[in-house]
Amino acid sequence: MRKLLAYPLTVLYFIVFGVTLLFFHPIQWVCLNLFGYKAHNKSVDALQFSLMRCLNVLGTRFTWNNQYEIPTNQPLLIVSNHQSMYDISPIMWYMRKHHVKFVAKKELGKGIPSVSYNLRHGGSVLIDRKNPRQAFPAMMKFGAYIEETKRAAVIFPEGTRSKDGYPKTFKTKGLELLIKKSPSALIVPITVNNSWKMLRYGKFPMGIGNHIKFTVHKPIEIAIFTDKQELFQVVEKTIVDAITH
């Protein structure tokens, strides 16, 4: 019965999701080209809030558990496990005062209204995973940008989403490059739970009635670790230990 109900709700979701992306695409363009970065950033915040509301059509709920005051005058490296594309809008909305930017695969930089435009023009970095000669300099430049602007970079070290909630082994090269160019950053580990259930049946129909939970862990000072491998192990263990199945 649950899966049967998911079919009409998924159709409705796709409609409101598509309309939302098409609606905000010209708004982003106007905000950026006529009013600059601040206006564009506000439009992106509104987009993320609206995308979360679209998911309410599927009965999706979001809960954040954060016991820490995270400074806005310091660059952040937000490190998270990755269960689906539905991890992204809640992180961008909840952490919006930190001006969240993403490390994303280059394929997302074209063809998706609103999303591709923001990735190309909003300060995020698009990398070619198969081409280290492009990816490494891009990541170094991105790290320097985060350091200079004191904004937040989100990186998913698994490299790709976990389809069943069980985490993949973290790849630390990208995080290592960001740390190198943004040494004053705080690392903020985040654990995502239940996002993978949005695609439990595949792309259609979508999962309904899911409660996606985010846990923000204690920020970690990079400088207190002389051994970066130890730092990476602490970050990975912190995130993975809070994943539920």
N, C-alpha and C positions, 0 to 999 in steps of 0.2 A: 504493500500500500504506500509506503514511504517513497519508494522509487517511482511508482506510478504518479504520485502527486508532483514529483520532481520535474516531470516532463513539461506541463504547462507553466510552472513557475520558472523553469529555465528559459523558456521562450520569452516570457515577460521580462526576465532579467536581461537577456541579450538585447531586447528592444530598448530598455531604459539605459543600459550601459552604452550602447551605440549612440543613442541620442545625446547622452552626457558628453561623450568624447567629441562628437561633432559640434556641440554647443560651445565647449570651452576652447576649441582650437582657434577660431578667430579672435576670441577674447584674449587668449595668450598673445597672439600676434599684435593686437592693438596695444595691450599693456606694455609689452616689451619695446615696440618700435616707437610709440608715442610718449610713453611715460617712464620707461627705463626698468632697471632690475627690480626695484622695490615693488612696483605695481605688478610686474610679471610674477614675482614670488607670491604675492597675495592671491593672484589668480590661480596659481598652482595649488596653494593651500585650499582654496575653495573647490578646486577640481578633486583633490584627494578626499575631502569631506563628502563630496557628492558621490564619488565612487564607492565609498563605504556605505552610504545610504542606499545605493543601488543594491548592495548585497543584502540589505534588510528584506528585500523582496523574497529572498530565499530562506528567510528566517535566521540569517546569520547574526550572531552577537559577537561583540568584542569586549574583552576585559584586559586591563593593564594593571600589573602589580609592580609598583615602583616606590621604593622606600628612600630614595636618594635624591638630593638636590644636585642637579647637574649644572655646572656653570655655563653661562652663555658667552663668556669672554675668553674662552679657551677652545682650540680646535678639538674635535672629537673624531675618533675612529670607532664607529658603531659596527660591531662584529656580531653576526647572527647566523643561526642555522636557517635553512631555506627549504620550505615545504611546498610553496606554490606562489604564483604571482600575487596571490591575495595577502601575502605578507607585507607587500610594498606600501600600499596606500595607508594602512594603519600606522606604519612606522613614520611615514612622511607627515601624516597629520599630527600624531601624538608628539613627535619631536620637532614640530614646525618652527619653534622659536630658535632652533639651532641651524636653520637653513640647510636641510638635508639634501645631499647629493649622492649619486649612486655610481658604482662601478658596474657597467652593464655591457652585455655582448653587443657587438656592432650591428647585428641584425635588427635590434630593437630601435635603431636610429632612423628607420624609414618605414613608411607604410602604415603606421598606427596613428590616427588623428590624436592630437593633444599629447599623447605619451611620447612619440618620437620627437615632436617639436620641443618639448621640455628637456628631453635628454640631450638634444643637440645644442640648445641655447640657454639652458638653465644652470650650467656649471658642472654637470655630471661628465663622466668620461666613458667613451665607447671603445672597447678593446676587441681586437681580433685574437681569440684564444689560440688560433692555429699559427699565429705569426708573432713570435716573441720580439722580433725587431720593431714591430709597431707597438706591441702591448707594453713593453718595459719603459720606453721613453714616455708614453702616454700616462702610465701610472706614476712615474717620477714627477711629471709636470702637474698631475692632479694632486699629489701629496704636497707639493710646494704651494699650490693654490689653496688647499685647506689650511696649511700653516699660516699663510699670509692673511687670509680672510677670516680666520677663526670660525669656520663653518664646520659642518659634520659630513663625513664620508661614511657611507654604508657599504660594507663588503660582506659577501656570502662566501666564506672560504671553502665550502663544499664544491663550489664551481657550478653546480647544477642542483635543481631541487630534488628533495627526497620524496619519492612517490608514495611511500608507506609510513612516513614519520620517523623511520629509523635513520639516524644521521650517517652521512658518508664521511670518510676520513677528510679532515680539514687539510687544504693545501695552503701553505703559509707564505708562498713567494710574493703574492700580491700585497699581503699585510706587511711583509718585511719591507717592500719598496715604499709603502706609504709611511711607515715608521721612520725610515731613513730620511725622508724629506719633510716629515712633520713631527720632529722629536718632542715638541712641547704638548702634543695631543694627549688627551685622556682616552683610554680604550674603554668603551662601554659595551659589555657583553649583553646580548638580548637572546632569550630563548623563546621560540615560537612553538606553540602546541595546537594541534587540530586543524591547521590550515590545509594540510594534505587531504583532509576529508571533503574539501570542496570538489575534488576531482576523483572521489572514490569510485565512481562509475565510469570514469573516463571523461572526455570533454563534453559528452551529452548523454544523459542529463547530468546536471551538476548536483552535488550533495546539498541537502537542505537541512535546516535546523541545527547548524553547527555553531559551537561556541569556541571561537578562536581566542586563545589566551597568550598574552605576552608578559614575560617576566624580565624586568630590567635589573641586572645584577650590579653589585658595587663597582663603580668606575675604578680602573686600574691605572696607576701612574707608570708610565713606560720607564722612567728614569731609575726606579728602584730595582730593576732587573738588569744585571750586567750580562746575563746569559739570555739572549733573545729566544732560544729554543725553549728554555724554561718558561718564559713569558707565554709563548704560544701554547704550551701544554696546559698552563693554568687557564688561559682563555678558553681553550677547547673543552677542558674538563668542566669548567664552570657552566658553560652552555649545555653541554651534553647531559650532565647530571640532572638537569631540570626538565629534560624531555620526558613526557609521559606517553604511554602506549595503550 
